[in-house]
């Protein structure tokens, strides 16, 4: 039986979610597209939502995770900063270690949960 369940790590700073799976996906999409708006479109979210997530990340860390350039002759853009890339890598490593640490427990949960297609 394949394990279809997962855990999701979130890094909190006070009440704010400084980093988690959605923000990791957004940073990766910004890296790939060079644009917050293109990243938002690729993830099916509004530009406003993406901008608010970027702003929250940038405010939670001592250095910004995303650097932006305003529009002009060449247009605007955004890029993930070196610290942003480090945060993505460390978050992915943490997620992998956490999943490995709870794999046996998750397999047990999986045996007790309703599976797709069960009546």
C-alpha positions in Angstrom: 0.0 0.0 0.0 1.5 3.3 -1.1 1.8 6.0 1.5 -0.5 8.8 0.2 -0.3 10.9 3.4 2.3 13.6 4.1 3.4 16.1 6.7 4.0 19.7 6.1 6.6 21.7 8.0 6.0 25.4 8.7 8.6 27.7 10.2 6.9 30.2 12.5 8.1 33.6 13.7 5.7 34.5 16.4 2.2 34.1 14.9 3.5 34.5 11.3 4.3 31.6 9.0 7.8 32.7 8.0 8.3 29.7 5.6 6.3 26.6 4.6 5.4 24.5 1.5 3.5 27.3 -0.3 6.2 29.8 0.1 8.8 27.3 -1.0 6.8 26.6 -4.1 6.4 30.4 -4.7 10.1 31.0 -4.4 10.9 28.2 -6.8 8.4 29.6 -9.3 9.9 33.1 -9.0 13.4 31.6 -9.6 12.1 29.8 -12.7 10.2 32.7 -14.1 12.0 35.8 -12.9 8.7 37.4 -12.1 6.2 37.4 -9.2 3.3 37.8 -11.5 4.4 34.9 -13.7 5.1 32.8 -10.7 1.6 33.5 -9.3 0.0 32.6 -12.6 1.9 29.3 -12.7 0.7 28.4 -9.2 -2.9 29.5 -9.8 -2.8 32.4 -7.3 -3.5 36.1 -7.6 -0.6 38.5 -8.0 -1.7 40.2 -4.8 -1.6 36.9 -2.8 1.9 36.2 -4.2 3.1 39.7 -3.4 1.8 39.4 0.2 3.6 36.1 0.6 6.8 37.6 -0.7 6.5 40.6 1.5 5.8 38.4 4.6 8.9 36.3 3.8 11.1 39.4 3.3 9.9 40.9 6.6 10.4 37.6 8.6 14.1 37.2 7.6 17.0 39.6 8.3 17.8 39.7 4.6 15.2 39.6 1.8 14.5 36.3 0.1 13.3 38.0 -3.1 14.7 41.1 -4.7 12.4 43.1 -6.9 12.9 45.6 -9.7 10.2 48.1 -10.6 9.0 48.3 -14.2 10.7 50.5 -16.8 12.0 50.2 -20.3 13.0 46.6 -19.7 10.1 45.9 -17.4 10.2 44.8 -13.7 11.2 41.5 -12.4 12.1 39.5 -9.3 14.9 37.2 -8.4 15.5 34.9 -5.5 18.4 36.1 -3.5 21.3 33.9 -2.4 19.8 33.6 1.1 16.5 32.7 -0.5 18.1 29.9 -2.3 19.7 28.7 0.9 16.4 28.8 2.7 14.8 26.7 -0.1 17.6 24.1 0.1 17.5 23.9 3.9 13.7 23.7 4.0 13.7 20.9 1.5 16.3 19.1 3.5 14.3 19.6 6.7 11.2 18.3 5.0 13.0 15.2 3.8 14.5 14.5 7.3 11.1 15.0 8.9 9.3 12.7 6.5 12.0 10.0 7.1 11.7 10.4 10.8 8.0 9.8 10.9 7.7 7.3 8.0 6.8 4.3 10.1 4.2 6.3 12.0 2.8 7.6 8.8 2.6 4.1 7.3 0.6 3.1 10.4 -1.8 6.0 10.0 -2.2 5.1 6.4 -3.4 1.6 7.4 -6.1 3.1 9.5 -7.3 5.8 7.1 -9.9 5.6 4.4 -8.2 5.0 1.1 -9.4 6.5 -2.3 -11.9 4.2 -3.8 -13.0 2.7 -0.4 -16.7 2.6 0.1 
